[in-house]
Amino acid sequence: MTDVFGDLVGQDEAVAALRRAAASAAALLRAPVPAPAGGPDDLDALAEEHDGDPGPADPGAGMTHAWIFTGPPGSGRSVAARAFAAALECVHGTGCGSCPGCHTTLTGTHADVRLVVPEGLSIGVNEMRALVLRAASAPSGGRWQIVIIEDADRLTEAAGNALLKAIEEPPPRTVFLLCAPSTHPDDISVTIRSRCRVVPLRQPPPAAVAEVLVRRDGIAPDVAEWAAAAAQGHVGRARRLARDPEARQRRDAVLAVPRRLTGVGAAFDAASALIEAAEAEAAASVAEIDEAERTALQTALGAGGTGRGAAGAMRGAAGQLKDLEKRQKSRATRAQRDALDRALVDLAGFYRDALIMALRAPVAPVHTDTASLAGAGAQKWDAEGSLRRLEAVLECRAAIEANVKPRIAVEAMMLALWRG
């Protein structure tokens, strides 16, 4: 069995840094001196004092209480955070991948590891305050209390302030692991960034992604190579393309868009088709979870009961059901935007292929199965026209991220693609 970092693809430098930090953390736990009660400076100093490396002190090798994992989508930010958490909870201090600490952390059942995965558009202050309060307790297993926040760029300002207070005055054995696209102030506040150690991740090369798909998932080499290239280094997306026929059909529909843009009416039709496909994909992905949550809440509130207080309990449950519906609506909106963004990434890849063909750049295309169509587009539009179309897709993604209505943004994009 591989160790906990085995699924982190193409990130050798980051893995080496995390291994050193895990070793420093294990040395801290073995040290006869008590864990420091102060801030990150005390923790770093003690980590360097007990680091087993006999060479010169490496300021990046010691353990600290707050980390930020940055990188483009698909680089493995959350994978790296979970793997590092498992290494910290490993009973051997190495991230062996087979001990109870590693296993329970990776499966999400470790009592001292809390994972925050935002289902809606943001992470609110009430959720963050509750999390910080729980994180202040001592680890039940005697190692580390760990908080992993995926998509930390979705923290509201109030939630970020609540987290900042905890990072500024951390409990002795609590570690915060944040995942964000970058350290830009739009993604993470400057004050939080200044108190964290940054682990930059890069987009893994397609060859590394394909190797993982073949080795771990048993996918045929030719399919793995195609999926890795089409997913543009996104490991999860590559796995879905390789294993899910419906994902491939959705991708084919997106890549057929350039052929459909024959006029204004066709542009609006293409926009509607893209939006409706994203909505259908999102609805299918959350339907089962929504129904299970609703059924569980109704059961907890006494639905179907025949006792004297059953009817009254259900009448008083309207507020809780309304809150659940609000959370589910927020999750559905997030799922729709994620599905639409995946489609836009595929479309951007097509126009990127047309651009490199127009420039005769010695670069492999992203979508090998539509290379002939991209080549025809390159001859028709030339490099400048291909670049304008690529920029239109990227501007659409930015507009949706800035909370422009998706339908308006996509319609504007389709018109720009048609006009060129």
Secondary structure as the mmCIF struct_conf table of DSSP 4:
data_model
#
loop_
_struct_conf.conf_type_id
_struct_conf.id
_struct_conf.beg_label_comp_id
_struct_conf.beg_label_asym_id
_struct_conf.beg_label_seq_id
_struct_conf.end_label_comp_id
_struct_conf.end_label_asym_id
_struct_conf.end_label_seq_id
TURN_TY1_P TURN_TY1_P1 VAL A 4 ASP A 7
TURN_TY1_P TURN_TY1_P2 VAL A 9 GLY A 10
HELX_RH_AL_P HELX_RH_AL_P1 ASP A 12 ARG A 30
BEND BEND1 PRO A 32 VAL A 33
HELX_LH_PP_P HELX_LH_PP_P1 PRO A 34 PRO A 36
BEND BEND2 GLY A 38 GLY A 38
HELX_RH_AL_P HELX_RH_AL_P2 PRO A 40 GLU A 49
TURN_TY1_P TURN_TY1_P3 HIS A 50 HIS A 50
BEND BEND3 GLY A 55 PRO A 56
TURN_TY1_P TURN_TY1_P4 PRO A 59 ALA A 61
BEND BEND4 GLY A 62 GLY A 62
BEND BEND5 HIS A 65 HIS A 65
STRN STRN1 ALA A 66 THR A 70
BEND BEND6 PRO A 72 PRO A 72
TURN_TY1_P TURN_TY1_P5 PRO A 73 GLY A 74
BEND BEND7 SER A 75 SER A 75
HELX_RH_AL_P HELX_RH_AL_P3 ARG A 77 GLU A 89
TURN_TY1_P TURN_TY1_P6 VAL A 91 HIS A 92
BEND BEND8 GLY A 93 THR A 94
BEND BEND9 GLY A 97 CYS A 99
HELX_RH_AL_P HELX_RH_AL_P4 PRO A 100 THR A 107
TURN_TY1_P TURN_TY1_P7 GLY A 108 GLY A 108
TURN_TY1_P TURN_TY1_P8 ALA A 111 ASP A 112
STRN STRN2 VAL A 113 VAL A 116
BEND BEND10 GLY A 120 LEU A 121
STRN STRN3 ILE A 123 ILE A 123
HELX_RH_AL_P HELX_RH_AL_P5 VAL A 125 ALA A 135
TURN_TY1_P TURN_TY1_P9 ALA A 136 ALA A 136
BEND BEND11 SER A 137 SER A 137
HELX_LH_PP_P HELX_LH_PP_P2 ALA A 138 PRO A 139
TURN_TY1_P TURN_TY1_P10 SER A 140 GLY A 141
BEND BEND12 GLY A 142 ARG A 143
STRN STRN4 GLN A 145 ILE A 149
TURN_TY1_P TURN_TY1_P11 GLU A 150 ASP A 151
HELX_RH_3T_P HELX_RH_3T_P1 ALA A 152 ARG A 154
STRN STRN5 LEU A 155 LEU A 155
HELX_RH_AL_P HELX_RH_AL_P6 GLU A 157 GLU A 168
BEND BEND13 GLU A 169 GLU A 169
TURN_TY1_P TURN_TY1_P12 PRO A 172 ARG A 173
STRN STRN6 THR A 174 ALA A 180
BEND BEND14 PRO A 181 PRO A 181
BEND BEND15 THR A 183 HIS A 184
TURN_TY1_P TURN_TY1_P13 PRO A 185 ASP A 187
BEND BEND16 ILE A 188 ILE A 188
HELX_RH_AL_P HELX_RH_AL_P7 VAL A 190 SER A 194
TURN_TY1_P TURN_TY1_P14 ARG A 195 ARG A 195
BEND BEND17 CYS A 196 CYS A 196
STRN STRN7 ARG A 197 PRO A 200
HELX_LH_PP_P HELX_LH_PP_P3 GLN A 203 PRO A 205
HELX_RH_AL_P HELX_RH_AL_P8 PRO A 206 ASP A 217
HELX_RH_AL_P HELX_RH_AL_P9 PRO A 221 ALA A 230
TURN_TY1_P TURN_TY1_P15 ALA A 231 GLY A 233
HELX_RH_AL_P HELX_RH_AL_P10 VAL A 235 ARG A 243
HELX_RH_AL_P HELX_RH_AL_P11 PRO A 245 LEU A 255
TURN_TY1_P TURN_TY1_P16 ALA A 256 ALA A 256
HELX_RH_AL_P HELX_RH_AL_P12 VAL A 257 ARG A 260
BEND BEND18 THR A 262 GLY A 263
HELX_RH_AL_P HELX_RH_AL_P13 VAL A 264 ALA A 300
TURN_TY1_P TURN_TY1_P17 LEU A 301 GLY A 304
BEND BEND19 GLY A 307 GLY A 307
TURN_TY1_P TURN_TY1_P18 ARG A 308 GLY A 309
HELX_RH_AL_P HELX_RH_AL_P14 ALA A 310 ARG A 315
TURN_TY1_P TURN_TY1_P19 GLY A 316 ALA A 317
HELX_RH_AL_P HELX_RH_AL_P15 ALA A 318 ALA A 358
TURN_TY1_P TURN_TY1_P20 LEU A 359 ARG A 360
BEND BEND20 PRO A 362 PRO A 362
BEND BEND21 VAL A 366 VAL A 366
HELX_RH_3T_P HELX_RH_3T_P2 THR A 368 THR A 370
HELX_RH_AL_P HELX_RH_AL_P16 ALA A 371 GLU A 401
TURN_TY1_P TURN_TY1_P21 ALA A 402 ASN A 403
HELX_RH_AL_P HELX_RH_AL_P17 PRO A 406 ARG A 419
#
